[in-house]
Amino acid sequence: MKADIDIAQDVVAQPIERIAASLGLERDDLHCYGRHMAKISLNALERLNNRPDGKLVLVTAITATKAGEGKTVTTIGLVQALGKLGVKVMGALREPSMGPVFGIKGGATGGGMSQVYPMWDIDLHFTGDIHAVTSAHNLLSAMVENHITKGNALGIDPTRVVWRKAMDMNCRELRHIVVGLGGRSVGGVPRESGFVITAASEISAILALASSMADLRSRLANMVVAYDVEGRPVRAGQLGCVGAMVLLLKDALMPNLVQTLEGQPMFVHGFPFANVAHGSSSLLGTKHALKLADVVVTEGGFATDLGAEKFFNIVCRQADFRPDCAVIVASVRALKMHGGACLEDVLECEGPDLEALERGFANLDKHIQNIQCFGVPAVVAINRFASDAEEEIELVREHCAKLAIPCAESRVFSEGGEGGVELAEKVMQVIRTQKSDFHPLYDINLPIRDKIDLIATEIYGAKDVRYIGTAERDIRAIELAGGNHLPVCMAKTQMSLSDDPNLKGAPKGWTLTVREVMMSSGAGFIVPLCGSMMLIPGLPTEPAAKRIDYSDDGRIIGLS
């Protein structure tokens, strides 16, 4: 089979105007970026507000492993498969961050015969949304530093500036830095600082949650950037640069319209990471996809304990979404890793390993249970790899049958929409026959610690929570600032249900460690940093960047 980039480059895609026309949008509604990408104007979206909503399907997954689960390729393949069934369908995905594209994870545009097009533009600069957020973030950082240096009328405590710098690249060496060297007239006031990856910026979360330009402005003004010498929060609105930030973000707020390889429309908009933010595509994109299509397929980052939990508890509260179905993506080889098999054995695949697979069901079961906590019907999608044995696939089907959970095999990577028809039929059957009883996990007015404890014990399977470092002080400061009513957005490793990336399966009897708690008041949530979670990734031993090139005759190589 050809490489992903070669498949994408060989496709003859439809002009984006034709994709928009299939949704009832006109040429004047579009801000085109070449032949195959466009932004949809906010005025055009406002015209849709009185239309009824379609059905909402959330795609999530089991816990991530290096063997691969295939959540995004399944999401895109499901959209294509629903199109094969004649359903008026639309997808809503996040934009890829260039850090993972050049690092270890690769892009977030699907793969094989189930991709969004044009993947090379989407994986790289796209329509400039991430660059706009980076610029707005660093403008605010510069204004904070300048304010402290030029008299500090707000009385900012230089040791309690919580607004860091941002860049869209994996640079571990910038996690902890010292700024302001060279004397006050040259470098300002020396202090410790650091970088976050742009997808972890609060502005990324705000962009994905804002419902209008006015809402964007209000949220930006409300962001806490520091604390003063009395311990009171200092907000971005006090620094006088919110208008300039809105100007930088005015185009980024508009959803991006693209297509699948088979011509179904997709909004690809918003890019908050799910292990440090809420991990969903934009509220504007998903909301208006629901006005344009009968069924909308969206995706939560990573597994049910991260993207899905945050989608249900944070995004659905703010947007008043009521999901109708959740698809849990699993692969046989990932389940075997959760059952104790090593990566080499899984990839070499000398034969079926039913014992490891059966042990790995504990992870799948926990994710099914997590979805059921929210009252949403679930379907399990087995993302089929060529190395999977028939008896392994059958064992997964039998296990799901015992749990009374619909299960379907997905071959969308190799076969496109045709390979996802069984899954699409199961999803449509659930939507037609099972009523969602969606509800959030916790009461928003519970104390902060109670909300953290509920997520830790009910969703992660922890026995209790331990607070270390500045976490206790941080919670007190948030309560004093009036943020105790906000939902919780846990920053935790995606490699385990626990806060230890080395623990596979469904660990029990462990303690969640919270070392710091940040208030993202503009985004509208509280962020506890758990375990050793970092806000900017590092590159692996063999970065994907080493395999990427551009030939003299204009061919892209190695991008995936």
N, C-alpha and C positions, 0 to 999 in steps of 0.2 A: 504494500500500500504506500502511496506517495506521502511525503511529509506534509504536515498541516499547512505550512506556508505555500507549498507547491499546489496543493488542492485549491487553496484560496485564490492564488494568483491566476489559476487556469479557469476560474468561474467567469461566466459572462453574466454579470449582475444587472438588475433593472435600474433605470434611473430613479433617483430618490423621489422625484416628482410623481412617478407612477405608484410607488409604495404609499406616498402620502394620499394620493387620489383614492386608493383602495380603502382608506380610512375616512374619506369624505373631507379631507383637507385640501385647500387650494394653494396654488403657487405663491400667492401673496402671504400665506401663513408661514412660509419657510424662510429661513436664513441659511442658504446653501453653502456648504463647504466642499466644493467640487461636485462631481456627478453622483456620489453615493452616500453623502452624509449631509444632514441638515439639522438645524435647531428649529423648534416650533415656538413661535412667538407666544408670549403670555396672554396677549389679547385673544389669539385664536383659542387658547385653552379655556379662557373664561367663557367663551360661547358654549362650551360643552357642559357647564356645571349643572344644568337642569336635566340632563339625560340620566336615565336609570343606570345603575352599576351592573357590570357583568359579574361573573363568578371569579373568585380569587383563589389561586393555587400557590402555595408556598413550597418550594423545593429546598430540602435540607439534607443532612447526611449523617452517617455514623462518624465517630471520631477519626480525624485525619491520620493517615499513616504514609510512609514513604512509598508504599506499594500503590497508592492511588485509589481514589473512590470514584471520581468522575462526576461531580455534582453539576458543574457548569455545562459540560457536554450533554448531560442528561436533561438539564433545563432547556437547552436550545433544541435538542432532539425531540423533546416532548412538544414544544411549540410546533416544530415541523410535522410531527405525527398528528397532532390535532388538526393542522391544516389539511393533511391527507384525508382525515375523516370529514372534511367539509365544515369544521367549526370555525367561526370567525374569532380568531385567536390573536393575541399579541403578547410579547414578552417584555419584561422590565428587569434589566440587569444593571449591575454596577460597572463603572469604568475601571480598567486595570491601572494599577500604579506601576511606574517604570522601575521602581526598586525591585519588586519580585520578578518583573519581566527579565531583568538582567541578572537576577540572583538565582534563587533555587526553585521558585514556584512556577515560573513562566507566566504567560499572560492569563487573562480571564475571559477569553473569547471562544471557548469550546475547543474542539479538535476533530480531526478526521472529517467526516461528512456532515458534522453538526457544528457549525461555526457561525458567528456573526461576521458580517462583511462590511467594510474591508478590514480584516483583522490586523493588518500591519499598521494602519493609521490609528485604529482604536487602541492597540497595545502601546503606541508611542505617544505622539503629541495630541492626537485626536482633534478636538475643537478648542483645545487650550484651557479647559476647565481647571485641571490640576495646576497648571502654571498660574492661573488667575488667583487661586487660593493661596499658593505659595507666596505670591507677591503681596496679597492682602495681609497674610499672616506676618510677613517680615516687615511690612510697613508699620504695623502696630508695634512690633518688637522695637523697631527703630525709634518710634515715638515714645515708648516707655523709657528707653535708655536716654533719649535726649531730655525728657522731662526731669529725670533724676539729676542729670548733669547740669541743666540750666535752671537751678534754683530749687527744684523739688517742692513746688507749692502745695502739692497734695500730700506731702509727708510720707512718701512711699518708703518702706523699709527695704533697702537694697538686698537684704538677706531673704526677703520673702516675695521676690518677683517670681511668679509662677508661669508667666508667659515666656516660652522658650523660642528658639528659631525653628525654621522648617525648611526641608528640602525633600524632593521626590527621588531619593536614592538611598540605598542601603550603606550607611557609613557608620559603623560601630564606633570609630574613633571620635565621633562628634557627640556621643551620648552625654559625656560630662566634659565641660570645657571651662576655661576662665576667660572672661571678657573684660574690656576696659583697660588693658595694659597700655603703658606709655605715658601715663600722667593724664590729669583731668582735661587739659586743653587738647590732647591728642586722642586718647582712648576713652575718656569718660571716667566712670566710677568702677574700679575693679570689683568683680564679684563672680561667683560660680554661676554657670548657666548650662545650656545644652541644646541639642536639636531633637525634634521629633520628625518622623517621616510625614509628609504632607497629609497622607490618608489618616494620620492620627491627630491632626490639628482639629481643634474645636470648630474651626471655620468649615472644615470638610463635613462635619456632622451637621452644622447649621445649614449649609447649602443643601444637604440631602433632606432636611426636615422643614425648611421654610416653605410656607404656603403662598407667599406673595412677595413683591418687592418691599412693601411696608413691613411685613413680618421679618424679612431678612434684616432690614435696618434695625428693627427693635431688638432682635436677637443679638446682633453684633454689638450694639450698645450695652447690652446686659452682661457681656462676658467679663469674668473676673480675671484681671491681669496681674494683680499684686495685692498685698495687704499693707496698710499704713502702720506707723509706729504704735498706734493704739489697737492694732489687730483688726481694723475694719477693712472690708473689701474695697479695692479700687477697681472700677469698671472701665471698659474701653470707651464708653460714652463720655467719660470725664477727660479724656485726652484729646478730644476734638478732631479725630480723624475718621469717624465712622462714615461720613459722606464720601471721603476719598476711597474707602474700602468698598462701599456700595458701587461706586463707579468702576472699580476694578472687577467686580463680580457681576455686573449687570447682564452680560451675555452668558456667563456660566450658569445663571439660574434657569435659563431656558433648557428644557429637555432635548437630548440628542436623538434623532430618528435615524436608524439604520435598518438592515434587513438580515435575515438568515441566508444561508447558501441556497435555500429553496424559495426565497422570496417572501417569507412572512415578516411583518413589521415588528421592530424591536425598539423600545426606548432603552438606551444605554446611558445612564445618567446618575451621578453621585458615586462616591468612592471611599466612604469610611470603612476602615478595617473592622472586622467583627471581633478580633481578639483584643482590641483596645477601644473601639467605638461600637456603634450599633450595627454596622455591617449590612445595611440594606440599600437598595437603589433609592432614588429620590422619591419623596412623598408626591411631588408634582407629577413625576413620570408615572408612578403606579396609579395615582388617583385618576389621571386622565386617560391612561390605558383602559381603566375600568369603564370609562365613558365611551371609548372607541371600539371596544371588542366585547364579545359575549363571554369569553374566558381569558383571563390574564394569568400568565405564569411568571412568578417572580422568584427570587432566590435569597436565602439568608446565608451570610458568610459562615463557612466551616460547618459545625454540627449543630444539633438541637440545643446543646448547652450554651452556645454562643449566639450565632445569628438568629436562630429561630426563637430562642427565649427573649432576645432583645426586640425582635420584630413584634412578638406578641405583647410584651410588657411595655415597650416604649413607643414604637411606631404606630401600632394599632390604637393605642390610647390617643396619640396626638392627631391621627388622621381619621379616627373612627372607622377603621377597616375591620371587617369581620371575615376572616379566611374561611373558605368552604372545604378545603382539603389540603393535606400536607403530604408530600412525597419524600420518603426517606431513602436516599441513595446509599447502597452498599455494594461492595465488590467482594467476591469470594476471597481474593488474595488479601484484602485488608482485614476481613474477618479472621482469616487464619493467623495474621500477625497479632490480632487481639487475643487469639487463643494460644499464643506463645511461640509460633513459628518465627524464624528469623527471616530477614529480608532476602538473603541469598537463596534460601530454600524456596521461598515463595516465588521468586523471579525465575529460578532455574527450573522449577516445576517438573520434577522427575515423575510425578504421579499425584493422584489425589491424596489429600491429608484430611480425612473426615474427622479425626479426633481433634485436631487443632481448630478446624472449622466449627465444630460443635461447641468447643470451649469459647470460641469467639462470639457465639450468639449472645453472651452476657452483655456485650457492648450494644448490639442491635436491640436487645430487649429493653435496655435502659433508655435508648433514644425513642423507642416506641412509647414507653411509659411517659417520657417527657412530653411528647406531643399530646398524649391523652390527658395530661394534667391541665391542658388548656381547652379541652373539650372539642378538639378538631379531629375529624376522621383522618386516618392515615392509610397510605399505600406504600409498600416497599418496592423499590426498583432495584433489580439486580443488574448492575452495569457489567455486561459480559465482556471478558477478555478472551482472546483466542486460546489461551492456555488453560482455561477453566474446564474441568472434567464434568461430564453430564451428571454423574452421581453427586457432585458437589452442588450444582445448580438445583438438582432435585431435592437435596437435603435442606437447602434454604427454603424452597417452596413448602416442603412438609412442615418445617418449623413455623413458618408464618401461618399456615393453615391451622395448626394447633392453637395459635393465638387469635384466630379469626381475623387476621389482617390480610387484606388483598395483596397479592404479590405478582409482579410481572418481570419478565426478562427484558432487558433493553440492549439492543445492538445498534444504537444510534451512531456510535463512533464509526463503524464500518459500513452501515447501510443508510444513514440519514433518517429521515422521517419514517420510511418504511420499516426500519428496525425498531421503532418505538410505538407501533400501532397497538400492540397488546397493552402497553403501559397507558397509552392515551385512552383506550377503551375502558380500562379499570378505573382511571381517574374520572371519566365521564359518568360511569356507573355509580361511583361514590357520590358525585355531585348530585345526580338525579335521585338517588335512593336514600342517602344518609343526610340527616340534618345536622349541621354544625351547631354545637352548643358552646361557641367560643366565649372564653372569659379569661382575664388576666390572672396571674398567679397570686398576686398580693394586693391588698388595699394600699393605695398610694399614700395614705395618711399615717401608715405605721411608722414608728421610729426607724431611723436609718439602719441601725444594727439589726432590727427585726427583719427588714427587707433583705439585707445581706445574708442573714442566717437562713431565711426561707429558700433563697436561690441555692445556697451552698448545700443544704440538706435535701431539699426536694428535687433539684435539678442535677446537681453534681454527685449526690450520694455521700457527702461528707458527714461526719458525726458531729462536728462543731467548728467554730471559727476562732482563730487566735489573732489578736491585733498587736503589731509590733511597730517599731520605728516611730513615725509621726502620725500614725493612723488615728490614735485616740485624740490628739490635739486637732487634727484635721476635721474630724467629725464634730467636735465642739465648735470650731470656727464656722463650719457650714451651718450648724444649727443656729448660731448667733446671727448669721447672715440671712436667715430665713429660708434656707434651702432644704429643710428636713422633709418637705412634702414632695420632693422630686423622686422619680423612679431611679433605679440603680442600674448602671451599665458596667458590668464587671470586666476588668482587663485581666485576662487569664490565658495561659497557653492553650493553643488549639490542638496540641498533640495528645491530650489526655482529658478525661472527665475531671481529673483532679488538677491541682496546681503544679504537679510534678510531671514534666513531659515524658518521663521514662515509665510511668505507670500505665499499662495498657488494660484492655478489658473494661470492667466496671468495678473500680477499687472501692473497698468498704473500710470503715474504721479509721479513716484518715482525717486530718485537721487542715482546713483551709487557712492559709496565712495571708493576712492583709497588712501591707507595710505602709501604704500611703492612700489617702482618699482625696480626690480632687473634685471640685465643683465646676461642672460645665453648665453654668446657669443660662448661657445663651442657647445651647442645644437643648437644655431642659432635662438634664440628668446628672447623677453623681457617679464618679468613676473611682471605684476601689482598685488599686493596683495589687494584684495577688501574686504570691510566689516571687519568681525572679523575672516577671514579665517586663520587657523593655519597650520603649515607645519609638525606637528606630531599629530595624533589623540590621544584621551584618551579612556580609556575603559568605557563601559556602566555600569549601576548599576548591571546587571547580565551578565557578560562576557560569551561568548560562551565557553571559556576555562573550565568553571565549569561543562560543559556537556560532555567533551571529556575525553576518557580513553582508556586504552589498556589492554585487559584481559590477564590472565595468559596463556591461550591457544592460544594467538596470534591473537585475533580479535580486530579490531579498533571499538570504540564506540563513537557516537555523532558527528563525523566530518561531515561537510556538506559544 
